[in-house]
Amino acid sequence: MEYTMAATLNRARQGLARFIVAVIFAGVSACATNPVTGKTELFGMSGAQEVEIGEQNYAPMRQSSGGDYDIDPGLTEYVQGVGNRLAAVSDRELPYEFSVLNSSVPNAWALPGGKIAINRGLLTEMGSEAELAAVLGHEVVHAAAGHTSQRAGRGQLLQILVLGTAIATADSKYGNYAVGGASLGSQLINQQYSQGDELESDKYGMRYMSRAGYDPQGAVALQKTFLKLSEGRRSDWLSGLFASHPPSQKRVDENIQTASRLPPGGELGVERYKAAMAKTIEVKPAYDAYDEGMKALADDNPDLAVAKAEEAIGILPEEGHFYMLRGLARASEGQYDSALTNFNSAIRRRDDYFQYYLWRGQTYAAMDNYDEAVNDLQKSNSMLPTAQAFYYLGAIAAKRGDRRAAIENFSKVAGDNNQLARSARDELAKLELSDHPEKYVYRRCDPGSDGKLIVSIKNATSLDIAGIAFAVDYTDSEGRTQRYTRTLNGVLGAGRVVEVNTQLGPYAAGSNCPVQITAARVYER
């Protein structure tokens, strides 16, 4: 027999999964004509639900990918103009939106409902407006044809719809710290498209390019470039665009065939693209220095991180990310006053980006300024809910003696399988073990070789536990109940199991486990 708590949770999850599948197939899935291909296909959700998911997730997904690139508003307007030109000739009317994100990772993505983004790092790798149109047209097809929603599991989509906002993507270190429906939303843009989806988006995206007046040869040239870059195995490309949009020789060959069937000519827009990109190309060395500084910080080299931050600031003093980098380096050395000065500088330059408030809030917490810390952490969560913010809010609440708030915040972090989640589970155990020992101490019942009931007690935490007590109410074949109680001596280590022969019986394998955990406490050395 499984440990009862684990078995109960598994049965509950299985029941919920069956219910979700039944609901989805009964009320959401339907055959419809794909507006792009004209084929009859099974869609996992309605058009209205696609739009709702896109609208719910677009702002947080942009936050988690570096935020909007607002240093050059003219570039964003330019990209939006190209995107709108393609959207106008698409086969599906959607509330299309196009954004430029402040990330050096070369990537572009589409959410259901026509919400599309392209990173600064991909724009700097292209050389013409036609190539930009190829990328955006490809993403427009993904949205119009419903590829993003089709490739996600239907249960996953329903959870996103119910739970709401998205959190961090692969472009961000927060991708491993999702909260609620957040990780589900990020998976929509990080799951790899099928080869069929990619070929379809290439084909119809090139048709959109041609309809909009662009030379489809731009798409051919772009795929050749992508294939060459993929062979070079550059890590930024492998973690960015190529993770979800893998290039291949087949895609190049298919693009050549598609271009041969389309009207020749059209705009390449090389000079327009150069003009639109002029400022971003000029300041690219600043972002290169910033990226090197972030790597230095990850490699525990704060001095180099500061040097790179100051190099970047010297080129582009209006970019808040560079002050954030210097603040992080100062905080890593315990120079909290200097860190605050830098985070304040970042916020003065851009007051709508979650990371600045997240890091400043953690710095305030390190200085025991809990009021300011809570304000910043809550502000950060209002833009993008992260496990880090909830963990710090839980820790602050625990220090203040607000047990309810501490449990509420730690619980939002504890469900994952990373180090922060494990730490949150430890904190929850410290707060709840005395009142709810059954949540952290599992029991299991088995017959011994003599047919008597053996109770296995497992410490399901990563903490040492003492004072474990349990009670057994055993009813024999004649309906008589015997009560057995026991308090274990000593300490039960993290993850350890102890067996107790109760001498009650006979007990049949698979029977109800008549054991209750009645007491336990965290062992303090």
C-alpha positions as CSV (number, residue, x, y, z in Angstrom):
1,M,0.0,0.0,0.0
2,E,1.3,3.5,-0.8
3,Y,1.9,6.0,1.9
4,T,-1.7,7.2,2.5
5,M,-1.1,11.0,2.0
6,A,0.7,10.4,-1.3
7,A,-1.9,7.9,-2.4
8,T,-4.7,10.3,-1.6
9,L,-3.1,13.2,-3.5
10,N,-2.5,10.9,-6.5
11,R,-6.1,9.8,-6.6
12,A,-7.2,13.4,-6.4
13,R,-4.9,14.4,-9.2
14,Q,-6.1,11.5,-11.4
15,G,-9.7,12.4,-10.7
16,L,-9.2,16.0,-11.5
17,A,-7.3,15.1,-14.7
18,R,-10.2,12.9,-15.9
19,F,-12.7,15.7,-15.1
20,I,-10.6,18.3,-17.0
21,V,-10.3,16.0,-20.0
22,A,-14.1,15.3,-20.0
23,V,-14.9,19.0,-19.8
24,I,-12.5,19.9,-22.5
25,F,-13.6,17.3,-25.0
26,A,-17.3,18.0,-24.1
27,G,-17.2,21.7,-24.3
28,V,-14.1,23.1,-25.9
29,S,-12.7,20.8,-28.7
30,A,-14.4,21.1,-32.0
31,C,-13.7,20.5,-35.7
32,A,-13.4,23.7,-37.7
33,T,-11.9,25.0,-40.9
34,N,-8.4,26.3,-40.4
35,P,-8.7,29.9,-41.9
36,V,-5.1,29.7,-43.2
37,T,-5.0,26.3,-44.8
38,G,-8.7,25.7,-45.5
39,K,-8.4,22.2,-43.9
40,T,-10.8,20.8,-41.3
41,E,-8.9,20.4,-38.1
42,L,-9.5,19.7,-34.4
43,F,-9.1,22.9,-32.4
44,G,-8.5,22.7,-28.6
45,M,-10.4,25.9,-27.8
46,S,-12.6,28.6,-29.3
47,G,-11.3,31.7,-31.0
48,A,-12.6,33.8,-28.1
49,Q,-10.6,31.7,-25.6
50,E,-7.4,32.0,-27.7
51,V,-7.8,35.8,-27.7
52,E,-8.4,35.8,-23.9
53,I,-5.3,33.7,-23.3
54,G,-3.2,36.0,-25.4
55,E,-4.5,39.1,-23.7
56,Q,-4.0,37.6,-20.2
57,N,-0.4,36.6,-20.9
58,Y,1.0,39.2,-23.2
59,A,2.1,41.8,-20.6
60,P,3.6,39.3,-18.1
61,M,5.4,37.4,-20.9
62,R,7.0,40.6,-22.1
63,Q,8.1,41.4,-18.5
64,S,9.7,38.1,-18.2
65,S,11.6,38.5,-21.5
66,G,13.4,41.7,-20.5
67,G,10.6,44.1,-20.7
68,D,9.7,46.4,-23.6
69,Y,12.6,47.9,-25.5
70,D,11.7,51.6,-24.9
71,I,15.1,53.1,-25.6
72,D,14.2,53.5,-29.3
73,P,10.4,54.1,-29.6
74,G,10.9,54.7,-33.3
75,L,12.1,51.2,-33.8
76,T,9.0,49.8,-32.1
77,E,6.8,51.9,-34.3
78,Y,8.6,50.6,-37.3
79,V,8.2,47.0,-36.3
80,Q,4.6,47.5,-35.6
81,G,4.1,49.1,-39.0
82,V,5.6,46.1,-40.7
83,G,3.6,43.7,-38.6
84,N,0.4,45.5,-39.2
85,R,1.1,45.4,-42.9
86,L,1.3,41.6,-42.8
87,A,-1.7,41.3,-40.4
88,A,-3.8,43.2,-42.9
89,V,-3.4,40.5,-45.5
90,S,-3.6,37.5,-43.2
91,D,-6.4,35.0,-43.4
92,R,-7.8,35.5,-39.9
93,E,-8.9,38.7,-38.3
94,L,-7.3,38.9,-34.8
95,P,-6.4,41.8,-32.4
96,Y,-2.8,41.6,-33.6
97,E,-0.1,43.4,-31.5
98,F,3.6,43.6,-32.1
99,S,6.3,44.4,-29.5
100,V,10.1,44.7,-29.4
101,L,11.6,43.2,-26.3
102,N,14.7,44.3,-24.4
103,S,16.7,41.1,-24.7
104,S,19.8,40.1,-26.5
105,V,18.6,36.5,-27.0
106,P,17.7,36.2,-30.7
107,N,14.1,35.1,-30.5
108,A,10.5,35.8,-31.6
109,W,7.2,34.3,-30.4
110,A,3.5,34.4,-30.8
111,L,0.8,33.8,-28.2
112,P,-2.7,32.7,-29.1
113,G,-4.9,35.5,-30.3
114,G,-2.2,37.4,-32.3
115,K,0.1,38.7,-29.6
116,I,3.6,38.7,-31.2
117,A,7.0,39.8,-29.9
118,I,10.5,40.0,-31.3
119,N,13.7,40.5,-29.3
120,R,16.2,43.3,-29.9
121,G,18.8,40.5,-30.2
122,L,17.1,39.1,-33.3
123,L,16.6,42.4,-34.9
124,T,20.3,43.1,-34.8
125,E,21.0,39.9,-36.7
126,M,18.9,40.8,-39.7
127,G,19.6,43.0,-42.7
128,S,16.4,44.0,-44.4
129,E,12.8,44.8,-43.9
130,A,11.9,41.8,-46.0
131,E,13.7,39.5,-43.5
132,L,11.8,41.2,-40.7
133,A,8.6,40.6,-42.6
134,A,9.6,37.0,-43.0
135,V,9.9,36.6,-39.2
136,L,6.7,38.5,-38.4
137,G,4.8,36.8,-41.2
138,H,5.8,33.4,-39.8
139,E,4.6,34.3,-36.4
140,V,1.3,35.8,-37.8
141,V,0.7,32.4,-39.4
142,H,1.4,30.6,-36.1
143,A,-1.3,32.8,-34.5
144,A,-3.8,32.7,-37.3
145,A,-3.6,28.9,-37.8
146,G,-3.8,28.3,-34.1
147,H,-0.5,26.4,-33.9
148,T,0.4,27.7,-30.5
149,S,-2.8,26.5,-28.9
150,Q,-2.9,23.2,-30.9
151,R,0.6,22.1,-29.8
152,A,-0.2,22.6,-26.1
153,G,-2.2,20.0,-24.2
154,R,-5.8,20.7,-23.9
155,G,-5.7,20.3,-20.1
156,Q,-2.8,22.7,-20.0
157,L,-4.7,25.3,-22.0
158,L,-7.7,25.1,-19.7
159,Q,-5.5,25.6,-16.7
160,I,-3.9,28.7,-18.3
161,L,-7.4,30.0,-19.1
162,V,-8.5,29.5,-15.5
163,L,-5.4,30.4,-13.6
164,G,-4.5,33.5,-15.7
165,T,-1.2,35.2,-15.9
166,A,2.0,33.9,-17.3
167,I,5.4,34.1,-15.7
168,A,8.9,33.8,-16.9
169,T,10.1,32.3,-20.2
170,A,13.3,30.7,-21.2
171,D,14.8,34.1,-21.9
172,S,14.8,34.7,-18.2
173,K,16.3,33.1,-15.1
174,Y,12.8,33.1,-13.7
175,G,11.7,30.4,-16.1
176,N,12.3,27.8,-13.3
177,Y,10.2,29.7,-10.7
178,A,6.7,29.7,-12.0
179,V,3.7,30.4,-9.8
180,G,0.2,29.2,-10.4
181,G,-0.7,29.2,-14.1
182,A,2.5,31.1,-14.9
183,S,4.7,28.2,-16.1
184,L,1.9,26.9,-18.2
185,G,1.7,30.2,-20.0
186,S,5.4,30.3,-20.7
187,Q,5.3,26.8,-22.1
188,L,3.1,28.1,-24.9
189,I,6.1,30.0,-26.4
190,N,8.8,27.6,-25.4
191,Q,7.5,24.3,-26.7
192,Q,9.1,23.3,-30.0
193,Y,6.9,23.6,-33.0
194,S,6.5,20.5,-35.2
195,Q,8.2,20.4,-38.6
196,G,4.7,20.5,-40.1
197,D,3.8,23.7,-38.3
198,E,7.1,25.3,-39.2
199,L,6.8,24.4,-42.9
200,E,3.2,25.6,-42.9
201,S,4.2,28.9,-41.3
202,D,7.0,29.4,-43.7
203,K,4.8,28.7,-46.7
204,Y,1.9,30.9,-45.8
205,G,4.1,33.5,-44.2
206,M,5.8,34.0,-47.5
207,R,2.4,34.3,-49.2
208,Y,1.5,37.0,-46.7
209,M,4.9,38.7,-47.5
210,S,4.1,38.6,-51.2
211,R,0.5,40.0,-50.7
212,A,2.0,42.8,-48.6
213,G,4.4,43.7,-51.3
214,Y,7.6,42.2,-49.9
215,D,10.1,40.1,-51.9
216,P,9.7,36.5,-50.6
217,Q,13.4,35.9,-51.3
218,G,13.9,37.6,-48.0
219,A,12.5,34.5,-46.3
220,V,14.8,32.3,-48.3
221,A,17.9,34.3,-47.4
222,L,16.8,34.4,-43.7
223,Q,16.4,30.6,-43.5
224,K,19.8,30.1,-45.1
225,T,21.3,32.3,-42.4
226,F,19.4,30.5,-39.7
227,L,20.7,27.1,-40.9
228,K,24.2,28.3,-41.0
229,L,23.9,29.8,-37.5
230,S,22.5,26.5,-36.2
231,E,25.5,24.6,-37.5
232,G,27.7,27.0,-35.5
233,R,25.9,25.9,-32.3
234,R,25.8,29.4,-30.8
235,S,24.3,29.1,-27.3
236,D,22.2,32.2,-27.5
237,W,20.5,31.0,-30.7
238,L,20.1,27.4,-29.3
239,S,18.3,28.8,-26.2
240,G,16.3,31.3,-28.2
241,L,14.7,31.1,-31.6
242,F,16.0,27.7,-32.5
243,A,14.6,26.1,-29.3
244,S,11.1,26.5,-30.6
245,H,11.7,27.1,-34.3
246,P,14.4,24.6,-35.4
247,P,15.9,25.4,-38.8
248,S,16.6,22.7,-41.3
249,Q,17.7,22.2,-44.9
250,K,14.2,21.0,-45.7
251,R,12.9,24.4,-44.6
252,V,15.4,26.1,-46.9
253,D,14.4,23.9,-49.8
254,E,10.7,24.4,-49.2
255,N,11.1,28.2,-49.1
256,I,12.9,28.1,-52.4
257,Q,10.1,26.2,-53.9
258,T,7.5,28.5,-52.4
259,A,9.3,31.6,-53.7
260,S,9.4,30.1,-57.2
261,R,5.6,29.9,-57.2
262,L,5.0,33.5,-56.0
263,P,5.2,36.6,-58.2
264,P,8.8,37.7,-58.6
265,G,10.0,41.0,-57.1
266,G,8.8,43.0,-54.3
267,E,10.4,45.2,-51.7
268,L,13.5,44.2,-49.8
269,G,13.7,47.5,-47.8
270,V,17.4,47.3,-47.0
271,E,17.9,51.0,-46.5
272,R,14.7,51.5,-44.6
273,Y,15.8,48.7,-42.2
274,K,19.2,50.2,-41.7
275,A,17.7,53.6,-41.0
276,A,15.2,52.1,-38.5
277,M,18.0,50.1,-36.8
278,A,20.6,52.9,-36.7
279,K,20.3,53.8,-33.0
280,T,20.0,50.2,-31.8
281,I,23.1,49.2,-33.8
282,E,25.0,52.2,-32.4
283,V,24.3,51.2,-28.8
284,K,24.7,47.5,-29.3
285,P,28.2,47.6,-27.7
286,A,26.5,48.8,-24.5
287,Y,24.2,45.7,-24.4
288,D,27.1,43.5,-25.3
289,A,29.0,44.8,-22.2
290,Y,25.8,44.3,-20.1
291,D,25.5,40.7,-21.2
292,E,29.1,40.1,-20.4
293,G,28.6,41.7,-17.0
294,M,25.6,39.5,-16.2
295,K,27.7,36.5,-17.1
296,A,30.5,37.7,-14.9
297,L,28.0,38.1,-12.0
298,A,26.8,34.5,-12.6
299,D,30.4,33.4,-12.5
300,D,30.8,35.1,-9.1
301,N,33.0,37.9,-10.4
302,P,31.3,41.1,-9.1
303,D,34.3,43.3,-9.9
304,L,34.1,42.5,-13.6
305,A,30.4,42.9,-13.5
306,V,30.7,46.4,-12.1
307,A,33.3,47.3,-14.8
308,K,31.0,46.0,-17.6
309,A,28.1,47.9,-16.1
310,E,30.0,51.1,-16.0
311,E,31.2,50.5,-19.6
312,A,27.6,50.1,-20.7
313,I,26.5,53.2,-18.7
314,G,29.2,55.2,-20.4
315,I,27.7,54.4,-23.8
316,L,24.0,54.5,-23.0
317,P,23.3,56.2,-19.6
318,E,19.5,56.1,-20.0
319,E,19.2,52.3,-19.9
320,G,18.0,51.1,-16.5
321,H,19.2,47.5,-16.9
322,F,22.8,48.7,-16.6
323,Y,22.2,50.3,-13.2
324,M,20.4,47.1,-12.1
325,L,23.5,45.1,-13.0
326,R,25.8,47.4,-11.0
327,G,23.3,47.2,-8.1
328,L,23.3,43.4,-8.2
329,A,27.0,43.3,-8.1
330,R,27.1,45.7,-5.1
331,A,24.5,43.7,-3.3
332,S,26.4,40.5,-3.8
333,E,29.3,42.1,-1.9
334,G,27.0,43.2,0.9
335,Q,27.2,46.9,-0.2
336,Y,23.5,47.4,0.3
337,D,23.4,51.2,0.3
338,S,25.3,51.3,-3.0
339,A,22.9,48.6,-4.4
340,L,19.9,50.7,-3.4
341,T,21.3,53.8,-5.1
342,N,21.7,51.8,-8.3
343,F,18.2,50.2,-8.1
344,N,16.8,53.7,-7.6
345,S,18.6,54.9,-10.7
346,A,17.2,52.0,-12.7
347,I,13.6,52.8,-11.5
348,R,14.0,56.5,-12.3
349,R,14.7,55.5,-15.9
350,R,12.1,52.8,-16.2
351,D,9.4,52.5,-13.5
352,D,7.4,49.7,-15.0
353,Y,9.8,46.7,-15.0
354,F,9.4,44.1,-12.3
355,Q,13.0,43.1,-11.8
356,Y,14.1,46.5,-10.5
357,Y,11.5,46.3,-7.7
358,L,12.2,42.6,-7.0
359,W,15.9,43.2,-6.4
360,R,15.4,46.4,-4.5
361,G,12.8,44.7,-2.3
362,Q,15.3,41.9,-1.6
363,T,17.9,44.5,-0.7
364,Y,15.5,46.2,1.7
365,A,14.8,42.9,3.3
366,A,18.5,42.2,3.8
367,M,18.7,45.6,5.6
368,D,15.7,44.7,7.8
369,N,13.6,47.5,6.2
370,Y,10.6,45.3,5.9
371,D,8.0,47.9,5.1
372,E,9.9,49.1,2.0
373,A,10.7,45.5,1.1
374,V,7.0,44.5,1.2
375,N,6.0,47.5,-0.9
376,D,8.6,46.6,-3.6
377,L,8.0,42.9,-3.6
378,Q,4.2,43.5,-4.0
379,K,4.9,46.0,-6.8
380,S,7.1,43.4,-8.5
381,N,4.4,40.8,-8.2
382,S,1.8,43.2,-9.7
383,M,3.8,43.2,-12.9
384,L,5.0,39.6,-12.9
385,P,4.3,37.2,-10.0
386,T,7.5,35.3,-9.2
387,A,8.4,32.7,-6.6
388,Q,11.3,34.8,-5.4
389,A,8.9,37.7,-4.4
390,F,6.5,35.3,-2.7
391,Y,9.3,33.6,-0.8
392,Y,10.6,36.8,0.5
393,L,7.1,38.0,1.4
394,G,6.7,34.7,3.3
395,A,10.0,35.1,5.1
396,I,9.2,38.7,6.2
397,A,5.7,37.6,7.4
398,A,7.3,34.8,9.4
399,K,9.8,37.2,11.1
400,R,6.9,39.5,11.9
401,G,4.9,36.7,13.5
402,D,2.2,36.8,10.8
403,R,1.8,33.1,10.5
404,R,-1.2,33.2,8.1
405,A,0.5,35.4,5.6
406,A,3.7,33.4,5.9
407,I,1.9,30.2,5.1
408,E,0.0,31.8,2.2
409,N,3.1,33.1,0.5
410,F,5.3,30.0,1.1
411,S,2.5,27.8,-0.3
412,K,2.6,29.7,-3.6
413,V,6.3,28.7,-4.0
414,A,6.3,25.2,-2.5
415,G,4.7,23.2,-5.3
416,D,7.6,23.2,-7.7
417,N,10.7,21.0,-7.8
418,N,13.6,23.5,-7.5
419,Q,15.7,24.6,-4.6
420,L,13.6,27.6,-3.7
421,A,10.5,25.4,-3.6
422,R,12.3,23.0,-1.3
423,S,13.2,25.8,1.0
424,A,9.6,27.0,1.0
425,R,8.4,23.5,2.0
426,D,10.9,23.5,4.9
427,E,9.6,26.8,6.1
428,L,6.0,25.6,5.8
429,A,6.9,22.5,7.8
430,K,8.3,24.7,10.6
431,L,5.1,26.7,10.6
432,E,2.6,23.9,10.3
433,L,4.1,20.7,11.6
434,S,2.8,21.0,15.2
435,D,-0.7,21.7,14.1
436,H,-0.9,19.5,11.0
437,P,1.7,16.7,11.5
438,E,-0.2,14.5,8.9
439,K,0.9,16.9,6.1
440,Y,4.5,16.2,6.7
441,V,4.6,12.7,8.3
442,Y,3.2,10.0,6.1
443,R,2.0,6.6,7.3
444,R,1.6,3.2,5.6
445,C,0.0,0.0,6.7
446,D,1.2,-3.5,5.7
447,P,0.7,-7.0,7.2
448,G,3.8,-8.6,8.8
449,S,4.9,-12.2,8.3
450,D,2.7,-13.0,11.2
451,G,-0.3,-11.2,9.7
452,K,-0.1,-8.4,12.3
453,L,-0.3,-4.7,11.4
454,I,3.0,-3.1,10.7
455,V,2.9,0.7,10.6
456,S,5.6,2.5,8.6
457,I,6.2,6.2,9.5
458,K,8.0,8.4,7.0
459,N,9.5,11.8,7.5
460,A,8.5,13.5,4.2
461,T,10.4,16.7,4.9
462,S,14.1,17.6,4.5
463,L,14.2,18.5,8.2
464,D,14.8,16.3,11.3
465,I,11.6,15.6,13.2
466,A,11.1,14.5,16.8
467,G,8.1,13.8,19.0
468,I,6.3,11.8,16.4
469,A,3.1,10.2,17.8
470,F,0.5,8.2,16.1
471,A,-2.7,6.3,17.1
472,V,-4.3,3.2,15.6
473,D,-8.0,2.4,15.9
474,Y,-8.1,-1.3,14.9
475,T,-11.5,-3.0,14.5
476,D,-11.3,-6.8,14.5
477,S,-13.6,-9.3,12.7
478,E,-16.1,-9.2,15.5
479,G,-16.5,-5.4,15.4
480,R,-14.4,-4.8,18.5
481,T,-12.1,-1.7,18.4
482,Q,-8.7,-1.7,20.0
483,R,-6.7,1.6,20.3
484,Y,-3.0,1.6,20.1
485,T,-0.9,4.7,20.6
486,R,2.8,5.2,20.3
487,T,5.3,8.1,20.5
488,L,8.6,7.4,18.7
489,N,11.8,7.8,20.7
490,G,14.6,10.0,19.3
491,V,14.8,11.8,16.0
492,L,13.6,10.7,12.6
493,G,15.9,12.1,10.0
494,A,14.9,13.7,6.7
495,G,13.3,11.2,4.4
496,R,13.8,8.3,6.8
497,V,11.3,5.6,7.5
498,V,10.7,3.6,10.7
499,E,8.5,0.5,11.1
500,V,6.5,-0.4,14.2
501,N,4.8,-3.8,14.7
502,T,1.6,-3.0,16.6
503,Q,0.7,-6.7,17.3
504,L,-2.8,-5.8,16.1
505,G,-4.3,-8.3,13.7
506,P,-5.0,-9.9,11.5
507,Y,-4.5,-7.2,9.0
508,A,-5.1,-7.8,5.3
509,A,-3.0,-6.2,2.6
510,G,-4.9,-3.4,0.9
511,S,-7.2,-2.8,3.8
512,N,-8.0,0.7,5.2
513,C,-5.0,2.1,7.0
514,P,-6.4,2.9,10.5
515,V,-3.6,5.2,11.6
516,Q,-3.6,8.8,12.5
517,I,-0.5,11.0,13.0
518,T,-1.2,12.9,16.1
519,A,1.9,14.9,16.9
520,A,5.4,15.9,15.6
521,R,7.8,18.8,15.9
522,V,10.9,20.1,14.1
523,Y,13.9,18.9,16.0
524,E,16.1,21.8,17.2
525,R,19.7,21.0,18.0
